[in-house]
């Protein structure tokens, strides 16, 4: 058993793909997880979980229970602590709600990263490091053209995004 952070993409947003947190906790328990803690309704869980295949097993359980696919991205407690410490685009005066981390399903191909347009949505900016995309949306993320769908399409991967305040809260849950 190891502490794992589970990040579900696209649930409980705009009335679509409803997954109550109580049902998520039940599913995680049925998969052998212990010490299950969820954070807000957007699909964040910290668990003591068995094995390295918890993400795909949870995806299958969610599909069976709710009838729709939910991508699940898994990070270790150590990963979350590291990401909560410092955001590479943190500048004086930047608010945590304007700093985002895009958790990728795996490290992207360097050629695809190099092909990303850094001027797609000024003044927004981003940097890809390992299996994360870090973004700064000075005016908020709602109007940005740097969207999860754009990154997914360009990188050929799946991502789920959290603001830095949520990353810090999840890191606090892992201790």
C-alpha positions in Angstrom: 0.0 0.0 0.0 1.2 3.4 -0.9 -0.3 6.9 -0.7 -1.8 7.8 -4.1 -3.5 10.9 -5.4 -6.3 10.2 -7.9 -7.3 13.1 -10.2 -10.5 12.4 -12.1 -11.1 14.4 -15.3 -14.4 16.1 -16.1 -16.8 14.9 -13.4 -19.4 17.1 -11.7 -18.8 20.0 -14.2 -21.8 21.8 -15.5 -24.2 19.1 -14.4 -22.6 16.5 -16.6 -20.9 13.2 -15.5 -22.2 13.3 -12.0 -20.2 11.2 -9.6 -21.1 11.8 -5.9 -18.1 11.7 -3.7 -19.8 9.1 -1.4 -20.1 6.8 -4.5 -16.4 7.5 -5.4 -15.4 6.5 -1.8 -17.4 3.3 -2.0 -15.8 2.4 -5.4 -12.3 3.1 -4.0 -13.1 0.9 -0.9 -14.3 -1.9 -3.2 -10.9 -1.7 -5.0 -9.0 -2.3 -1.8 -8.2 1.3 -0.9 -8.0 2.5 2.7 -7.7 5.9 4.3 -9.9 7.4 1.6 -10.1 11.2 1.6 -11.8 13.2 -1.1 -11.4 16.9 -1.7 -14.2 19.1 -3.2 -16.6 17.7 -5.8 -14.4 17.9 -8.9 -12.8 14.4 -8.5 -9.8 14.5 -6.1 -9.0 11.6 -3.8 -6.1 10.7 -1.6 -5.9 7.0 -0.7 -3.7 4.3 0.6 -4.0 2.1 -2.4 -2.9 -1.3 -3.6 -0.7 -1.7 -6.6 0.3 0.5 -9.6 -2.8 -0.2 -11.6 -5.3 1.7 -9.4 -6.0 4.3 -12.1 -7.1 1.8 -14.8 -9.1 -0.2 -12.3 -10.9 2.9 -11.1 -11.7 3.9 -14.7 -13.2 0.5 -15.3 -15.2 0.6 -12.1 -16.5 4.2 -12.9 -17.6 3.1 -16.4 -19.4 0.0 -15.1 -21.1 2.0 -12.3 -22.0 5.2 -14.1 -21.9 4.3 -17.8 -19.4 7.0 -18.9 -15.7 7.1 -19.2 -13.7 9.0 -16.6 -10.0 9.4 -17.2 -8.0 9.0 -13.9 -4.5 10.3 -13.5 -2.5 9.1 -10.5 0.3 10.8 -8.7 2.3 9.8 -5.7 2.2 11.7 -2.4 5.8 12.8 -3.1 4.8 14.2 -6.5 2.1 16.3 -4.9 4.3 17.6 -2.2 6.9 18.6 -4.8 4.3 20.3 -7.0 2.8 22.2 -4.1 6.2 23.7 -3.1 6.7 25.9 -6.1 5.0 26.6 -9.4 7.6 27.5 -12.0 5.5 30.4 -13.3 5.0 31.9 -9.8 5.7 35.6 -10.0 5.2 38.2 -7.3 1.5 39.0 -7.0 0.4 35.9 -8.9 -2.7 34.3 -7.2 -2.9 30.5 -6.7 -6.3 30.7 -8.6 -4.4 32.0 -11.7 -1.7 29.3 -11.5 -2.6 25.8 -12.9 -1.1 22.4 -13.1 -2.1 20.1 -16.0 -1.5 16.6 -14.9 -0.7 14.5 -18.0 -1.3 10.8 -18.4 2.4 10.4 -19.2 5.5 12.4 -20.3 4.8 13.9 -23.7 7.0 13.4 -26.8 9.6 16.2 -26.8 8.8 17.0 -30.5 5.1 17.6 -29.6 6.1 19.8 -26.7 8.4 21.8 -29.1 5.5 22.3 -31.5 3.3 24.0 -28.9 2.6 27.6 -29.7 3.8 29.7 -26.8 2.0 32.8 -28.2 -1.4 31.1 -28.6 -3.1 33.1 -25.9 -1.2 36.1 -24.5 -0.7 37.1 -21.7 -1.2 33.5 -20.7 1.9 31.4 -20.6 2.9 27.8 -19.9 5.8 25.4 -19.5 5.9 21.7 -19.8 8.1 19.9 -17.3 8.0 16.1 -17.1 4.4 14.9 -17.0 3.0 18.2 -16.0 2.0 21.4 -17.8 2.3 24.6 -15.7 0.2 27.5 -16.8 -0.3 31.1 -15.6 -3.6 32.8 -16.6 -3.2 36.4 -15.3 -6.8 37.2 -16.3 -8.2 33.9 -15.2 -8.5 30.6 -17.2 -12.1 31.0 -18.5 -11.2 33.0 -21.6 -7.8 31.5 -22.3 -7.1 29.5 -25.5 -4.7 27.4 -23.5 -7.3 24.7 -22.7 -7.1 21.1 -21.6 -8.5 20.0 -24.9 -5.9 22.0 -26.9 -3.0 20.5 -24.8 -4.5 17.0 -25.1 -4.9 17.3 -28.9 -1.4 18.8 -29.4 0.4 16.5 -27.0 -1.7 13.4 -27.9 -2.3 12.7 -24.3 -5.0 13.1 -21.6 -4.8 15.8 -19.0 -6.7 17.0 -16.0 -6.1 20.4 -14.5 -6.1 21.8 -11.0 -5.3 25.3 -9.8 -2.4 25.8 -7.4 -4.7 26.3 -4.4 -6.1 22.8 -5.0 -2.7 21.3 -5.5 -1.6 22.7 -2.2 -4.8 21.4 -0.5 -4.2 17.9 -1.9 -0.6 18.1 -0.7 -1.8 18.9 2.8 -4.1 15.9 2.7 -1.1 13.6 2.0 0.8 15.2 4.9 
